[in-house]
Amino acid sequence: MKFRHFAAALLSAVLLTGCGEPAQDQSDALFAADLFAMDTYMNLKAYGKNAEAAVREAEARITALEHTLSVTDSGSDLYALNHAAGGAVTVSDDTRNILDTAAKIGQESGGALCISLYPVLRAWGFTTGEYHVPADSTLAELLPLCDDSLIVRNGNTVTLPPETEIDLGAVAKGYTGDAVMEIYQQHGVTSGIISLGGNVQALGTKPDGSAWTVGVTDPFAPEQLLGTIAVTEKAVITSGNYERYFTGDDGQRYWHILDPETGKPAGNGLVSVTVIGDCGAECDALSTALFVEGTEEAVAHWRRTGGFEMILVTADGEVLLTDGIASGFQPKRDVQSRVIGHDEAG
């Protein structure tokens, strides 16, 4: 899973932790719940007469997905894949769907998203908390195993090379957000918002018809907001170098978003990437891929594929906003910003 030290996006909408808030109109009744799953704190909110049933079913769905997608749970799909010694494994529809999304974004990004980096993440200690800088020789030995093109998918049957291991943390919480939104809709909920460890996803508008206000963390001061954006029916997902990191004996900071080419923390000019779009799974995958790609390639990726908006924060503090979201961004401090258009001069 993708671990975080700080929330990658914060709700600026009122965020309550209780359940069953009284309301004048049953159609506007709020039901909210908190839970800890996928190694992060989550908050679910829904409005309407079926809000409680929707939230309770969503909680159960999250728990089931955690079991299915865990790297360490011996009953999970991922555990079976990573310990199959090259044998074929039949996986759930959820795992197949996430693998399909990862493959799509991996191909679009030229391999910047790589789900088979798990052995390298473990070498850095990001999977265990026992952090250390691995030797270059160790990385050279592990990197040939980290090649998503070696993953064979045939419907729900998946085969990995014997020493290849995968982790779906770059997509899992985004996919979970999509699943929760689907449950909300099945219960007739038309207004709701969730925060899954910082991954924010909104259904419809607030009950009063206004847009949701979502905060974006300042990567240079993660306890504060860089700004807010107004969204309706969107996922807002951030990846940044402040989320999980350690300081080595050499005094340098090393973060968990690794470049598949080097096996080292991606340092291509970006410190934070926020992706805004319709599909939580794709936004989650894109936030990692774009971070690895770096500023110029991320902009080129957006211009080439479209279908989402983004906020890039560069290492020198510049904020780049795609033109579809720029008007809805409200900075919380003075920032040097630039709007990116679809044409090369934008």
C-alpha positions in Angstrom: 0.0 0.0 0.0 0.9 3.5 -0.4 1.8 4.9 3.1 1.6 8.5 4.0 3.1 10.7 6.8 0.7 13.5 6.1 -2.7 13.7 4.4 -2.1 14.4 0.7 -5.4 16.4 0.4 -7.5 17.8 3.2 -11.2 18.4 3.3 -12.0 22.1 3.7 -15.7 21.1 3.9 -16.9 20.5 7.4 -15.3 17.2 8.5 -17.2 15.6 11.4 -16.3 12.4 13.1 -19.6 11.6 14.7 -22.5 9.6 13.2 -26.1 10.4 12.7 -26.1 14.2 12.8 -29.6 15.6 13.3 -30.9 17.5 10.3 -34.1 19.5 9.5 -34.7 17.6 6.3 -34.2 13.8 6.1 -32.9 14.2 2.6 -30.0 16.2 4.0 -29.3 14.0 7.0 -25.6 13.3 7.4 -24.1 10.0 8.4 -20.3 9.9 8.9 -17.9 7.2 10.0 -14.2 6.9 10.7 -12.1 3.7 10.2 -8.5 2.6 10.0 -7.8 0.4 7.0 -5.1 0.0 4.3 -2.6 1.5 6.9 -4.4 4.8 7.0 -7.2 6.7 8.6 -10.3 7.1 6.5 -13.5 9.2 6.8 -16.7 8.5 5.0 -19.7 10.9 4.7 -23.0 10.5 3.0 -26.2 12.5 3.0 -29.8 11.3 2.7 -32.2 8.8 4.2 -30.1 5.9 3.1 -26.8 7.4 4.2 -26.2 5.1 7.1 -26.8 1.9 5.1 -24.5 3.2 2.3 -21.7 4.1 4.7 -21.9 0.7 6.6 -21.8 -1.2 3.3 -18.9 0.9 2.2 -17.0 0.1 5.4 -17.5 -3.6 4.7 -16.3 -3.2 1.1 -13.1 -1.4 2.2 -12.3 -4.2 4.7 -12.8 -6.8 2.0 -10.6 -5.0 -0.5 -7.9 -4.6 2.2 -7.9 -8.3 2.6 -7.8 -9.0 -1.1 -5.1 -6.4 -1.9 -2.7 -6.8 1.1 0.8 -7.8 0.3 1.3 -9.5 3.7 -2.1 -11.2 4.3 -1.6 -14.9 3.5 -5.1 -15.1 2.1 -4.8 -12.2 -0.3 -4.5 -12.3 -4.1 -1.2 -10.4 -3.9 0.3 -12.8 -1.4 -0.7 -15.7 -3.7 0.8 -14.0 -6.7 4.0 -13.1 -5.0 4.5 -16.6 -3.6 3.4 -18.6 -6.6 7.0 -19.2 -7.8 6.0 -18.5 -11.4 2.8 -20.4 -11.3 -0.5 -19.1 -12.6 -3.0 -17.6 -10.1 -6.7 -16.9 -10.4 -7.4 -13.5 -8.9 -10.6 -11.6 -8.1 -12.3 -9.2 -10.4 -11.1 -6.4 -8.2 -7.4 -7.4 -8.6 -7.9 -7.9 -12.3 -9.4 -4.4 -12.6 -6.6 -2.8 -10.7 -4.0 -4.6 -12.7 -5.7 -3.4 -15.9 -5.6 0.2 -14.7 -1.9 -0.1 -13.7 -1.1 -1.6 -17.1 -2.9 1.3 -18.9 -1.2 4.1 -16.9 2.2 2.2 -17.0 2.0 2.1 -20.8 0.9 5.7 -21.2 3.7 6.9 -18.9 6.4 4.8 -20.6 6.9 2.7 -17.5 7.0 5.5 -14.9 4.3 3.6 -13.0 5.8 0.3 -12.1 3.9 -2.1 -9.8 6.7 -4.6 -9.7 9.1 -2.4 -7.7 8.1 -4.1 -4.5 11.5 -5.8 -4.0 13.3 -2.4 -4.4 10.9 -0.7 -1.9 11.7 -3.5 0.5 15.4 -3.0 0.0 14.9 0.7 1.1 12.9 -0.4 4.1 9.7 1.3 3.0 7.7 -1.9 3.4 9.1 -2.6 6.9 10.0 0.7 8.5 13.6 -0.4 8.7 15.0 2.4 6.5 18.4 2.3 5.0 20.0 3.3 1.7 20.7 0.1 -0.3 24.0 -0.4 -2.1 24.1 0.3 -5.8 25.0 -3.3 -6.4 21.8 -4.4 -4.6 19.7 -2.2 -6.8 21.5 -3.4 -9.9 20.6 -7.0 -8.8 16.9 -6.2 -8.1 16.0 -3.9 -11.0 15.9 -6.5 -13.7 13.1 -8.2 -11.7 11.0 -5.0 -11.8 9.5 -5.1 -15.2 5.7 -4.9 -15.5 5.9 -6.2 -19.1 6.8 -9.6 -17.6 3.4 -9.8 -15.9 1.2 -12.1 -17.9 -2.6 -11.4 -17.7 -5.3 -13.5 -19.3 -8.6 -12.4 -17.8 -8.5 -13.3 -14.1 -5.5 -15.5 -14.5 -2.2 -13.9 -13.7 1.4 -15.2 -13.9 4.5 -13.5 -12.5 8.1 -14.5 -13.1 9.4 -16.6 -10.2 11.3 -13.7 -8.4 9.0 -10.8 -9.4 6.7 -9.3 -6.7 4.0 -6.7 -7.1 2.4 -4.1 -4.9 -0.8 -2.3 -5.9 -0.6 0.5 -3.4 -0.3 3.1 -6.2 -3.8 2.3 -7.4 -5.6 0.5 -4.5 -7.0 3.5 -2.5 -8.2 5.2 -5.7 -9.9 2.0 -6.8 -11.4 1.8 -3.3 -12.8 5.3 -3.6 -14.5 4.3 -6.9 -16.0 1.3 -5.2 -17.4 3.5 -2.3 -18.9 5.9 -4.8 -20.6 3.0 -6.6 -22.1 1.8 -3.3 -23.3 5.3 -2.5 -25.1 5.5 -5.9 -26.7 2.1 -5.4 -28.2 3.3 -2.2 -29.6 6.5 -3.9 -27.0 8.8 -2.2 -26.4 11.8 -4.4 -24.2 13.8 -2.1 -21.2 12.4 -0.3 -17.5 12.7 0.2 -14.7 10.5 1.4 -11.1 10.8 2.5 -9.1 7.7 2.2 -5.8 8.6 3.8 -5.8 11.8 1.9 -7.3 10.5 -1.3 -10.5 12.6 -1.6 -13.4 11.6 -3.7 -16.7 13.5 -4.0 -20.1 12.4 -5.2 -22.3 15.1 -6.6 -22.4 18.4 -4.8 -22.9 19.4 -1.2 -26.6 19.1 -0.2 -27.1 22.9 -0.8 -25.9 22.4 -4.4 -22.5 24.1 -4.0 -19.3 22.5 -5.0 -17.1 20.6 -2.5 -14.0 22.5 -1.3 -10.9 20.3 -1.1 -7.5 21.4 0.3 -4.2 20.5 -1.3 -1.3 20.1 1.1 1.7 22.4 0.9 4.6 20.1 0.2 7.1 22.6 1.7 4.9 22.8 4.9 2.8 19.7 5.0 0.9 20.8 8.1 -0.6 23.6 6.0 -2.5 24.0 2.8 -1.1 25.2 -0.4 -4.6 26.1 -1.6 -8.1 24.8 -2.2 -10.0 23.7 -5.2 -13.7 23.5 -5.9 -14.9 20.2 -7.3 -18.0 18.3 -8.2 -18.2 14.6 -8.8 -14.4 14.2 -8.9 -11.5 12.4 -7.3 -8.6 14.6 -5.9 -5.4 12.5 -5.3 -1.9 13.7 -4.4 1.5 12.1 -4.4 4.4 14.0 -2.9 7.9 13.6 -1.5 6.8 14.7 1.9 4.4 11.7 2.4 6.8 9.0 3.6 10.5 9.5 3.8 13.6 9.1 6.0 16.8 11.0 6.4 19.9 9.0 5.7 23.2 9.0 7.5 24.4 11.3 4.8 21.8 13.9 5.8 19.8 13.5 2.5 16.1 12.9 2.5 14.9 9.8 0.7 11.2 9.3 -0.2 9.1 6.3 -1.2 8.2 7.3 -4.7 10.9 5.5 -6.7 12.1 5.9 -10.3 11.9 2.4 -11.9 14.9 3.2 -14.0 17.3 3.8 -11.1 15.5 2.2 -8.1 16.1 5.5 -6.3 13.7 8.2 -5.1 12.3 10.0 -8.2 14.0 13.4 -8.4 12.8 14.8 -11.7 11.9 18.3 -10.6 8.6 17.7 -8.8 7.8 17.7 -5.1 4.0 17.2 -5.4 1.4 16.1 -8.0 -2.3 16.4 -7.5 -4.6 14.8 -10.1 -8.2 15.7 -10.4 -10.5 13.4 -12.5 -13.5 11.2 -12.8 -11.8 7.8 -12.0 -10.2 7.4 -8.6 -8.1 4.4 -9.7 -6.6 6.3 -12.7 -6.0 9.5 -10.7 -4.2 7.5 -8.0 -2.0 5.8 -10.6 -1.4 9.0 -12.5 -0.3 10.9 -9.4 2.6 8.5 -9.0 3.4 8.2 -12.7 3.5 12.0 -13.3 5.7 12.5 -10.2 8.2 10.0 -11.6 8.0 11.5 -15.1 8.9 15.0 -13.9 7.7 18.4 -14.9 8.1 18.5 -18.7 7.1 14.9 -19.3 4.1 15.2 -16.9 2.9 18.2 -19.0 3.5 16.3 -22.2 1.6 13.3 -20.8 -1.4 15.5 -19.9 -1.4 17.1 -23.4 -1.1 13.7 -25.1 -3.8 11.8 -23.2 -6.1 14.4 -21.5 -9.0 13.2 -19.4 -7.8 14.8 -16.1 -6.5 18.0 -14.6 -3.5 18.4 -12.4 -1.6 20.7 -10.1 2.2 20.3 -10.2 4.5 21.8 -7.6 8.1 22.0 -8.7 11.2 21.8 -6.5 11.8 25.5 -6.9 8.2 26.3 -5.6 6.4 27.0 -8.9 2.8 25.8 -9.1 1.6 24.6 -12.5 -2.2 24.4 -13.0 -3.9 22.9 -16.1 -6.4 25.2 -17.6 -9.4 23.2 -16.7 -8.8 23.5 -12.9 -6.9 26.9 -12.7 -10.0 29.0 -12.1 -11.1 26.9 -9.2 -7.8 27.0 -7.4 -7.5 29.4 -4.4 -4.0 29.7 -3.0 -3.6 29.9 0.7 -0.2 31.7 0.5 1.7 33.7 -2.1 2.7 31.3 -4.9 4.3 31.7 -8.2 1.8 30.0 -10.5 1.5 29.3 -14.2 -1.5 28.0 -16.2 -0.8 25.2 -18.6 -2.8 24.9 -21.8 -3.2 22.1 -24.3 -1.1 23.9 -26.9 2.6 24.0 -26.6 2.6 27.7 -25.8 0.2 27.3 -22.9 
